[in-house]
Amino acid sequence: MKNQVVNPYLPQWEYVPDGEPHVFGDRVYVYGSHDRFGAKMFCVENYTCWSAPVDDLSDWRCEGTIFRKTQDPSNRMGLRLLFAPDCVQGADGRFYLYYAFDFLGQIGVAVADTPAGPFEHLGHVSWPDGTPYGRRTGDGFPFDPGVLIEDDGTAWLYTGFYTPVPSIASGFHKCAFDGGYVLHLQSDMLTITGDQKLLFPKEGPGSFEGHEFFEASSIRKYGDTYLFVYSSRLNHELCYATSTRPDGDFVYGGTLVSIGDVGLPGHTDEKSASNYTGNTHGGVLRIPPADDDGSDPFAGTWYVFYHRQTNRSSYARQACAERLVRDTSREGLNFLQSEVTSCGLNDGPLAGIGAYEARIACNLWSDEGAGRVDGSSPKRRLAKHPYFTQEGPVGKEGARQYIANMRHGATAGFKYFDLGGTHHISVTVRAKGQGGFAITADPDLREILGTVSFGPCKDWTTFEDEIVPAGTSSALYFRYMGEGCVDFLGFTLS
């Protein structure tokens, strides 16, 4: 890669959750929803797209606005919001963008000649008689579409939702809120052929106990294996299931990633989460080796894309990604759970020399632990907790993210760095009170590398000290010990 890449991997002013990564040609394209910092609801912006060369996932480029919510005839006033989309290249070579308007209960389709658009409205997914899917009694609720095109041109649409919701369009839907469905589409990419099928029940026989389907359908095919990724009822994790059929016999595989590392050693449940939890959504990406001949559909580098929460709400979410390690102890396509890191797409640990923003912390908790962020969480409930936020213009370059409200015992963790030759550290903070950071290589203060003390400072101020070199793949934890609270902008290693 030309440069290092960190998590979140897009610019600090950008908020693109629900990212679905796809390789089209020699670039990776990520299609997602579009949040706005400070908004009171999810996904208030139009769709944008970011892309990067397949061989350099540090070089992300904004493709601009690819589809506006007012382009759909059912939303000319722009009152409905564009939720998680997916994109697929059809048998005709064109690119089809599938989307859902918040809880309206319908799936729209737009089409373009290039993966970066611009996309034009095509129609809505409907039954052969023209009835939009979601309007017949017993239809699954149209939500978070995931789309797959087979080599023979066969199109499959995956959709569904866990929790019954009202709709302005038809009062309380007569839909079945019982899990994830699959639909077979005709060659027009709009019309359903055959009947819907419940693939992933949210409860009872056939459900994945403890990790039942909630939302966020995402589908891929590698060789003869269909890989389905979804958000479970726990909400903070992406799980997966595999099958040799697109419409049945899926077997639960495990958790790909939890934004609080729940499920990894030391994090048995949300009470011991390594970060503030909330919803997440994403998909899997495989980058084949340069000399790929197609003989091994599982060969290459694997990633899981997901999002995190910021600003003490679920309305300012940011795109992250992690490497996946295949679980070779089991047959077929299986993965170990990945931990959340600061170096996600990077080729290994970050350099132990250089400047880093505090916003790339992958772990964050207060002296009382972390917590759950749902919607616009009451600030009084999170008053003692640190959080990611920003200052400066919204949605534009010039905005700066930082960690706010670190009180005594609050910890920000960063993984991983090559600290073998690091001897010095400086931190930039804004403090209300007297204190400092204990800097360690572990969350329990067993291996203290150094300390940086500071006093009250109204403006961003830099303080420095020496630290002890550590390992070539080491974590860095900053624990605030002192009075009042501190805002943390960044640090420099040398």
C-alpha positions as a printed NumPy array, in Angstrom:
array([[  0.   ,   0.   ,   0.   ],
       [  1.109,   3.575,  -0.652],
       [  0.209,   4.695,   2.866],
       [ -0.873,   3.345,   6.211],
       [ -4.6  ,   2.918,   6.665],
       [ -6.453,   3.122,   9.977],
       [ -9.937,   2.509,  11.381],
       [-12.225,   4.214,  10.582],
       [-10.731,   3.991,   7.088],
       [-12.615,   6.947,   5.54 ],
       [-11.907,  10.619,   6.378],
       [-12.839,  11.688,   9.884],
       [-15.649,  13.952,   8.625],
       [-17.395,  11.111,   6.749],
       [-20.134,   8.915,   8.228],
       [-20.976,   5.93 ,   6.005],
       [-22.449,   2.955,   7.905],
       [-23.869,  -0.338,   6.563],
       [-20.972,  -0.693,   4.13 ],
       [-21.255,  -3.405,   1.455],
       [-17.891,  -3.951,  -0.291],
       [-17.761,  -5.276,  -3.861],
       [-14.969,  -5.751,  -6.383],
       [-15.878,  -4.437,  -9.825],
       [-12.982,  -4.44 , -12.256],
       [ -9.799,  -3.377, -10.513],
       [-11.46 ,  -1.393,  -7.693],
       [-13.284,  -2.077,  -4.446],
       [-16.539,  -0.117,  -4.134],
       [-18.293,   0.375,  -0.8  ],
       [-22.029,   1.111,  -0.857],
       [-23.6  ,   2.221,   2.395],
       [-26.1  ,   4.448,   4.088],
       [-25.078,   8.03 ,   4.778],
       [-25.337,   9.56 ,   8.257],
       [-24.775,  13.185,   9.205],
       [-22.972,  14.208,  12.367],
       [-25.416,  15.765,  14.83 ],
       [-28.543,  14.464,  13.061],
       [-31.53 ,  13.197,  15.042],
       [-32.137,  10.152,  12.847],
       [-30.275,   7.523,  10.83 ],
       [-29.29 ,   7.974,   7.191],
       [-30.427,  11.529,   6.534],
       [-28.038,  12.084,   3.594],
       [-28.197,  10.812,   0.   ],
       [-26.163,   7.808,  -1.072],
       [-22.482,   8.307,  -1.688],
       [-19.887,   5.746,  -2.749],
       [-16.211,   5.333,  -1.91 ],
       [-13.766,   3.204,  -3.869],
       [-10.116,   2.113,  -3.726],
       [ -7.769,   0.109,  -5.957],
       [ -7.919,  -3.61 ,  -5.244],
       [ -4.19 ,  -3.585,  -4.53 ],
       [ -4.193,  -0.463,  -2.302],
       [ -6.913,  -0.218,   0.328],
       [ -5.284,   2.89 ,   1.761],
       [ -6.194,   5.006,  -1.279],
       [ -9.927,   5.715,  -0.885],
       [-11.673,   8.05 ,  -3.326],
       [-15.111,   9.606,  -2.954],
       [-17.239,   8.95 ,  -6.045],
       [-19.698,  11.661,  -5.019],
       [-23.46 ,  11.403,  -4.675],
       [-24.628,   8.359,  -6.649],
       [-28.387,   8.441,  -5.89 ],
       [-30.692,  10.984,  -4.277],
       [-33.73 ,  10.013,  -2.207],
       [-35.957,  12.332,  -4.251],
       [-35.175,  10.394,  -7.453],
       [-37.678,   7.722,  -6.418],
       [-41.213,   8.78 ,  -7.508],
       [-42.613,   7.553,  -4.184],
       [-40.419,  10.044,  -2.317],
       [-40.476,  13.252,  -4.359],
       [-40.761,  15.327,  -1.167],
       [-37.709,  13.608,   0.303],
       [-39.479,  12.729,   3.536],
       [-38.292,   9.113,   3.602],
       [-34.669,   8.174,   4.319],
       [-32.393,   5.867,   2.345],
       [-31.395,   2.871,   4.481],
       [-28.745,   0.2  ,   3.848],
       [-28.281,  -0.546,   0.115],
       [-26.565,  -3.226,  -1.936],
       [-25.263,  -3.222,  -5.49 ],
       [-24.767,  -5.994,  -8.036],
       [-23.721,  -6.267, -11.663],
       [-26.524,  -7.799, -13.698],
       [-26.288, -10.278, -16.544],
       [-26.62 ,  -7.319, -18.943],
       [-23.447,  -5.748, -17.559],
       [-25.257,  -2.854, -15.898],
       [-25.15 ,  -2.142, -12.168],
       [-28.259,  -2.407, -10.013],
       [-28.604,  -0.584,  -6.69 ],
       [-31.204,  -1.998,  -4.261],
       [-32.432,   0.175,  -1.418],
       [-35.157,   0.527,   1.196],
       [-36.745,   3.782,   2.353],
       [-36.48 ,   3.568,   6.152],
       [-39.678,   1.788,   7.307],
       [-41.84 ,   2.505,   4.254],
       [-41.945,  -1.203,   3.47 ],
       [-40.761,  -1.348,  -0.136],
       [-37.534,  -2.016,  -2.002],
       [-36.493,   0.299,  -4.811],
       [-34.062,  -0.407,  -7.62 ],
       [-31.842,   2.031,  -9.517],
       [-29.541,   1.27 , -12.434],
       [-26.306,   2.695, -13.864],
       [-23.755,   1.878, -16.536],
       [-20.826,   2.128, -14.13 ],
       [-20.396,   0.992, -10.516],
       [-19.961,   4.618,  -9.401],
       [-23.187,   5.714, -11.057],
       [-24.906,   8.055, -11.256],
       [-27.883,   5.729, -10.753],
       [-31.356,   6.32 , -12.178],
       [-34.561,   4.994, -10.645],
       [-35.767,   1.802, -12.357],
       [-38.719,   0.606, -10.276],
       [-39.745,  -1.319,  -7.177],
       [-39.486,  -5.014,  -6.399],
       [-42.985,  -6.362,  -7.085],
       [-45.068,  -9.46 ,  -7.591],
       [-46.012, -10.383, -11.19 ],
       [-49.386,  -8.618, -10.801],
       [-47.601,  -5.354, -10.005],
       [-48.197,  -5.405,  -6.229],
       [-45.066,  -4.105,  -4.503],
       [-43.364,  -6.658,  -2.311],
       [-44.356,  -5.903,   1.275],
       [-47.959,  -5.011,   0.446],
       [-49.443,  -8.512,   0.462],
       [-50.472, -10.083,   3.743],
       [-47.712, -12.453,   4.791],
       [-44.936, -10.773,   2.815],
       [-41.69 , -10.485,   4.681],
       [-40.874,  -6.913,   5.647],
       [-38.761,  -5.324,   2.862],
       [-35.61 ,  -4.115,   4.584],
       [-31.813,  -4.134,   4.142],
       [-31.717,  -5.835,   0.725],
       [-28.816,  -8.092,  -0.181],
       [-28.511,  -9.233,  -3.808],
       [-26.687, -12.043,  -5.606],
       [-26.273, -12.759,  -9.319],
       [-25.344, -16.308, -10.306],
       [-23.038, -17.022, -13.236],
       [-26.101, -17.996, -15.294],
       [-27.776, -14.653, -14.563],
       [-30.145, -15.925, -11.875],
       [-30.888, -13.147,  -9.37 ],
       [-31.619, -13.687,  -5.667],
       [-32.814, -11.036,  -3.228],
       [-32.407, -11.446,   0.548],
       [-34.342,  -9.249,   2.94 ],
       [-36.209,  -9.167,   6.255],
       [-36.429,  -7.611,   9.686],
       [-36.938,  -8.756,  13.275],
       [-39.068,  -6.12 ,  14.962],
       [-42.582,  -5.065,  13.823],
       [-42.705,  -1.391,  12.864],
       [-45.512,   0.942,  11.781],
       [-45.572,   2.52 ,   8.334],
       [-47.059,   5.768,   7.103],
       [-47.928,   4.046,   3.842],
       [-50.202,   1.326,   5.165],
       [-50.576,   1.66 ,   8.909],
       [-49.249,  -1.397,  10.678],
       [-47.945,  -3.698,   7.976],
       [-49.538,  -7.071,   7.494],
       [-46.03 ,  -8.305,   6.876],
       [-44.401, -11.224,   8.618],
       [-41.693,  -9.934,  10.93 ],
       [-40.294, -13.38 ,  11.492],
       [-36.791, -13.312,  10.064],
       [-34.873, -13.268,   6.796],
       [-36.382, -14.203,   3.436],
       [-35.069, -15.029,  -0.029],
       [-36.8  , -14.09 ,  -3.299],
       [-36.023, -15.184,  -6.855],
       [-36.092, -12.278,  -9.336],
       [-36.837, -12.352, -13.041],
       [-34.335, -11.02 , -15.587],
       [-35.826,  -7.516, -15.306],
       [-34.297,  -7.426, -11.782],
       [-37.638,  -6.211, -10.401],
       [-40.283,  -8.918, -10.691],
       [-40.494, -11.801,  -8.23 ],
       [-40.831, -15.268,  -9.67 ],
       [-42.146, -18.082,  -7.504],
       [-42.811, -17.434,  -3.831],
       [-40.795, -16.026,  -0.97 ],
       [-39.025, -18.433,   1.383],
       [-38.201, -17.923,   5.049],
       [-34.523, -18.869,   5.328],
       [-33.534, -17.441,   8.679],
       [-36.35 , -17.596,  11.253],
       [-35.853, -15.291,  14.196],
       [-36.961, -17.956,  16.664],
       [-37.877, -21.612,  16.934],
       [-36.74 , -24.484,  14.69 ],
       [-34.145, -23.436,  12.143],
       [-33.064, -20.306,  13.993],
       [-29.479, -19.861,  15.105],
       [-29.883, -20.07 ,  18.88 ],
       [-28.27 , -17.173,  20.697],
       [-27.434, -15.451,  17.399],
       [-30.811, -15.313,  15.691],
       [-31.341, -13.189,  12.574],
       [-32.195,  -9.537,  13.197],
       [-31.386,  -7.528,  10.02 ],
       [-28.588,  -6.613,   7.56 ],
       [-28.786,  -9.367,   4.921],
       [-25.569,  -9.692,   2.898],
       [-24.834, -12.51 ,   0.455],
       [-21.747, -13.704,  -1.47 ],
       [-20.831, -16.815,  -3.441],
       [-17.352, -18.333,  -3.538],
       [-17.065, -21.429,  -5.697],
       [-19.992, -23.623,  -4.675],
       [-20.367, -21.994,  -1.248],
       [-22.964, -19.345,  -0.438],
       [-21.886, -17.069,   2.422],
       [-24.665, -15.177,   4.208],
       [-23.733, -12.384,   6.639],
       [-26.254, -10.759,   8.974],
       [-26.662,  -8.79 ,  12.185],
       [-27.953, -10.958,  15.009],
       [-30.552, -10.065,  17.627],
       [-27.597,  -9.075,  19.846],
       [-27.199,  -6.215,  17.361],
       [-23.516,  -5.484,  18.071],
       [-22.21 ,  -8.39 ,  15.98 ],
       [-22.072,  -9.662,  12.426],
       [-22.546, -13.399,  12.091],
       [-22.425, -15.756,   9.129],
       [-23.899, -18.969,   7.771],
       [-22.962, -21.079,   4.754],
       [-24.717, -23.418,   2.337],
       [-24.266, -25.106,  -1.022],
       [-27.689, -23.748,  -2.025],
       [-28.85 , -20.13 ,  -2.33 ],
       [-32.287, -20.876,  -0.908],
       [-31.828, -23.352,   1.928],
       [-29.742, -25.581,   4.199],
       [-27.671, -22.752,   5.698],
       [-25.491, -23.789,   8.63 ],
       [-24.482, -21.268,  11.283],
       [-20.758, -20.528,  11.212],
       [-20.116, -18.062,  14.034],
       [-19.422, -14.411,  14.742],
       [-17.239, -12.471,  12.322],
       [-16.882,  -9.317,  14.421],
       [-18.486,  -7.633,  17.429],
       [-17.959,  -3.899,  17.836],
       [-17.41 ,  -4.553,  21.545],
       [-15.319,  -7.725,  21.02 ],
       [-18.075,  -9.654,  22.806],
       [-17.348, -13.343,  22.409],
       [-13.568, -13.003,  22.537],
       [-11.598, -13.988,  25.672],
       [-12.301, -11.623,  28.546],
       [-15.49 , -10.285,  26.931],
       [-18.204, -12.773,  27.687],
       [-21.101, -10.333,  27.357],
       [-21.868,  -6.647,  26.827],
       [-21.059,  -5.874,  30.472],
       [-17.434,  -6.648,  29.679],
       [-17.389,  -5.143,  26.171],
       [-14.225,  -3.389,  25.015],
       [-16.185,  -0.573,  23.405],
       [-19.62 ,   1.04 ,  23.378],
       [-22.024,  -1.274,  21.597],
       [-24.96 ,  -0.627,  19.288],
       [-26.108,  -1.721,  15.854],
       [-23.685,  -2.766,  13.146],
       [-24.034,  -3.88 ,   9.523],
       [-21.648,  -4.827,   6.746],
       [-20.32 ,  -7.543,   4.477],
       [-17.347,  -9.701,   3.561],
       [-14.704,  -8.932,   0.947],
       [-12.168, -11.316,  -0.579],
       [ -9.143,  -9.951,  -2.417],
       [ -7.779, -12.778,  -4.592],
       [ -4.013, -13.244,  -4.909],
       [ -2.37 , -11.518,  -7.871],
       [ -1.731, -14.848,  -9.6  ],
       [ -5.24 , -16.197,  -8.93 ],
       [ -6.316, -18.791, -11.477],
       [ -9.696, -19.445,  -9.888],
       [ -8.85 , -22.987,  -8.84 ],
       [ -9.245, -22.16 ,  -5.139],
       [-12.266, -19.879,  -4.565],
       [-11.208, -19.36 ,  -0.952],
       [ -7.641, -18.19 ,  -1.706],
       [ -6.748, -14.601,  -0.94 ],
       [ -7.07 , -12.001,   1.81 ],
       [-10.412, -11.738,   3.604],
       [-11.972,  -8.738,   5.334],
       [-15.172,  -7.968,   7.185],
       [-16.624,  -4.461,   6.835],
       [-18.785,  -3.051,   9.642],
       [-19.517,   0.243,  11.429],
       [-19.123,   1.809,  14.874],
       [-21.118,   4.459,  16.79 ],
       [-19.949,   7.986,  17.634],
       [-21.309,  11.077,  19.391],
       [-23.27 ,   9.074,  21.999],
       [-25.872,   8.115,  19.396],
       [-26.572,   5.625,  16.608],
       [-27.001,   8.474,  14.138],
       [-23.336,   9.188,  13.396],
       [-21.822,   5.839,  12.452],
       [-18.494,   5.289,  10.721],
       [-17.061,   2.644,   8.417],
       [-14.482,   0.188,   9.755],
       [-12.979,  -3.067,   8.491],
       [-10.911,  -5.936,   9.871],
       [ -8.93 ,  -8.791,   8.44 ],
       [-10.489, -12.205,   8.773],
       [ -8.588, -15.403,   9.505],
       [ -9.994, -18.628,   8.106],
       [-10.703, -21.393,  10.594],
       [ -8.903, -24.292,   8.932],
       [ -9.815, -26.662,  11.772],
       [-13.247, -26.961,  10.156],
       [-14.096, -28.041,   6.633],
       [-15.381, -25.54 ,   4.136],
       [-15.434, -21.765,   4.415],
       [-15.193, -20.825,   8.094],
       [-13.678, -17.921,   9.995],
       [-12.382, -17.065,  13.439],
       [-13.922, -14.034,  15.124],
       [-11.877, -10.928,  14.41 ],
       [-11.128,  -8.382,  17.117],
       [-11.694,  -4.693,  16.476],
       [ -8.454,  -2.835,  15.824],
       [ -7.071,   0.545,  14.847],
       [ -5.103,  -0.931,  11.942],
       [ -7.91 ,  -2.89 ,  10.183],
       [ -7.046,  -2.774,   6.466],
       [ -3.375,  -2.012,   7.069],
       [ -0.626,  -4.46 ,   6.144],
       [  0.131,  -5.283,   9.768],
       [  0.738,  -3.071,  12.824],
       [  0.986,   0.69 ,  12.505],
       [  4.414,   2.316,  12.596],
       [  5.842,   3.197,  16.002],
       [  6.934,   6.566,  14.669],
       [  4.398,   9.155,  13.543],
       [  1.327,  11.174,  14.496],
       [ -2.038,   9.515,  15.179],
       [ -5.522,  10.831,  15.895],
       [ -7.305,   9.693,  19.056],
       [-10.36 ,   8.929,  16.893],
       [ -8.723,   5.667,  15.76 ],
       [ -9.12 ,   4.145,  19.239],
       [-10.712,   0.721,  18.873],
       [-11.352,   0.305,  22.612],
       [-13.025,   2.87 ,  24.843],
       [-14.604,   2.622,  28.263],
       [-15.148,   4.532,  31.498],
       [-14.168,   3.577,  35.038],
       [-17.565,   1.83 ,  35.132],
       [-16.998,  -0.009,  31.857],
       [-18.646,   0.663,  28.494],
       [-22.34 ,   0.625,  27.64 ],
       [-24.895,   0.416,  24.845],
       [-25.766,   3.257,  22.508],
       [-29.282,   3.032,  21.068],
       [-30.699,   5.81 ,  18.957],
       [-30.165,   9.15 ,  20.634],
       [-29.185,   7.877,  24.075],
       [-30.058,  10.178,  27.006],
       [-26.927,  12.148,  27.778],
       [-27.599,  11.834,  31.492],
       [-27.158,   8.06 ,  31.215],
       [-23.8  ,   8.489,  29.485],
       [-22.686,  11.628,  31.359],
       [-19.71 ,   9.873,  32.964],
       [-18.637,   8.078,  29.816],
       [-16.076,   9.061,  27.163],
       [-17.209,   9.245,  23.54 ],
       [-16.08 ,  10.06 ,  20.01 ],
       [-17.224,  13.428,  18.723],
       [-16.044,  16.204,  16.398],
       [-15.578,  19.936,  16.06 ],
       [-15.625,  22.   ,  12.879],
       [-17.809,  21.9  ,   9.744],
       [-20.255,  19.019,   9.335],
       [-19.655,  16.783,   6.342],
       [-16.636,  18.709,   5.126],
       [-12.876,  18.676,   5.351],
       [-11.722,  20.67 ,   8.322],
       [-13.746,  18.744,  10.865],
       [-11.664,  17.168,  13.641],
       [-12.709,  14.149,  15.651],
       [-11.532,  13.525,  19.176],
       [-12.406,  11.59 ,  22.317],
       [-14.378,  13.74 ,  24.75 ],
       [-15.131,  13.462,  28.45 ],
       [-12.415,  11.109,  29.691],
       [-12.802,  11.053,  33.484],
       [-10.769,   9.25 ,  36.13 ],
       [-10.288,   5.635,  35.073],
       [-11.454,   6.155,  31.478],
       [ -9.364,   4.218,  28.97 ],
       [ -8.747,   4.565,  25.23 ],
       [ -7.072,   1.586,  23.542],
       [ -5.288,   1.383,  20.193],
       [ -4.233,  -1.839,  18.409],
       [ -1.634,  -2.48 ,  17.07 ],
       [  1.742,  -0.713,  16.771],
       [  5.327,  -1.699,  16.163],
       [  6.816,  -0.132,  19.315],
       [ 10.179,  -1.879,  19.173],
       [ 11.994,   1.387,  18.514],
       [  9.627,   3.869,  20.165],
       [ 11.123,   5.918,  23.025],
       [  9.098,   9.092,  23.174],
       [  5.431,  10.101,  23.177],
       [  3.5  ,  13.365,  23.137],
       [ -0.245,  13.783,  23.652],
       [ -2.531,  16.648,  22.665],
       [ -5.349,  17.27 ,  25.126],
       [ -7.788,  19.838,  26.44 ],
       [ -8.169,  19.359,  30.181],
       [-10.453,  20.535,  32.96 ],
       [ -8.493,  19.366,  35.952],
       [ -5.107,  18.059,  37.011],
       [ -4.01 ,  14.59 ,  35.997],
       [ -2.314,  12.54 ,  33.313],
       [ -2.27 ,   9.418,  31.173],
       [ -0.843,   6.125,  32.338],
       [  0.303,   4.548,  29.072],
       [  0.348,   0.772,  29.015],
       [  0.567,  -2.184,  26.676],
       [ -2.304,  -3.994,  28.385],
       [ -5.711,  -2.92 ,  29.709],
       [ -4.958,  -3.948,  33.297],
       [ -1.946,  -1.656,  33.866],
       [  0.414,  -4.588,  34.27 ],
       [  2.926,  -3.314,  31.713],
       [  3.28 ,   0.459,  32.134],
       [  5.317,   2.029,  29.34 ],
       [  5.256,   5.558,  30.675],
       [  3.188,   8.459,  31.971],
       [  2.355,  11.914,  30.642],
       [  1.139,  14.515,  33.143],
       [ -0.793,  17.691,  32.385],
       [ -2.707,  20.44 ,  34.112],
       [ -5.79 ,  22.44 ,  33.171],
       [ -5.685,  23.838,  29.617],
       [ -8.573,  25.508,  27.834],
       [ -7.121,  25.089,  24.346],
       [ -5.522,  22.062,  22.718],
       [ -2.094,  21.686,  24.305],
       [  0.682,  19.138,  23.775],
       [  2.526,  17.402,  26.62 ],
       [  5.335,  14.875,  26.257],
       [  7.545,  12.353,  28.006],
       [  9.595,   9.235,  27.429],
       [  8.172,   5.717,  27.196],
       [  9.714,   2.257,  27.292],
       [  9.921,   0.441,  23.927],
       [  7.53 ,  -2.499,  23.647],
       [  6.761,  -5.288,  21.214],
       [  6.554,  -5.175,  17.439],
       [  2.807,  -5.825,  17.603],
       [  1.755,  -4.042,  20.754],
       [ -1.411,  -2.393,  21.98 ],
       [ -1.393,   1.105,  23.473],
       [ -3.794,   2.038,  26.264],
       [ -4.191,   5.569,  27.625],
       [ -5.849,   5.607,  31.061],
       [ -6.704,   8.981,  32.534],
       [ -5.83 ,   9.306,  36.203],
       [ -6.842,  12.591,  37.779],
       [ -9.503,  15.171,  38.483],
       [-12.17 ,  16.612,  36.211],
       [-12.211,  15.451,  32.625],
       [ -9.999,  15.589,  29.542],
       [-10.606,  15.669,  25.792],
       [ -8.044,  13.671,  23.782],
       [ -7.147,  14.829,  20.249],
       [ -4.132,  12.719,  19.337],
       [ -0.61 ,  11.515,  20.052],
       [  2.792,  11.315,  18.382],
       [  5.288,   8.459,  18.69 ],
       [  9.008,   8.875,  18.105]])
